[in-house]
């Protein structure tokens, strides 16, 4: 199983509520249409009394293998997701990983 992890940083002018609305109501509906997508989870951060979070959220997308991930990335649905990202100005760092479940 291959997992695509996207770490998000919103622009300073965007509130967390705006990020949540954009991510869940605008971007996620396009992402969930990716061919071969097995699971999609979005997690938004919150601070502690001591400090603010370093990042604003993460998305995790699971695919059967690298071929499935590559097919998804080349799809028209991925192109729509890229348009969402460009219009939002949310910055993402992407990691492509192979999971090793321990528990």
C-alpha positions, 0 to 999 in steps of 0.5 A: 500500500502506498500513501501520499501525505500532503502537509498543509500551510495556509496563507497568513490571510486565511483563517483555520475556519476558511481552510476547513471550508475550502479543504472539506467543501471545495478540494476534497470533493475533487480529490475523492474522485481520483481513480484508484484512491482507496482511502482519503483522510484530512486532519486539521491541526489545533494548538496547545496552550503552550504553542501554535502548530507548525503546520495547519493540516495533513491529507493522507491518500492511500493507493494499492501501488505506485502504478495506481498512484501514477495513474491518479496523478495523471488523471483529469481529476488530479488536474481539477485538484491542482486548480483548487490548490492554485486558487486557494494559495494553500502551500503543501509539502508532499511525501510519498510513503510505503506504510509499515503498520506496527499495531 
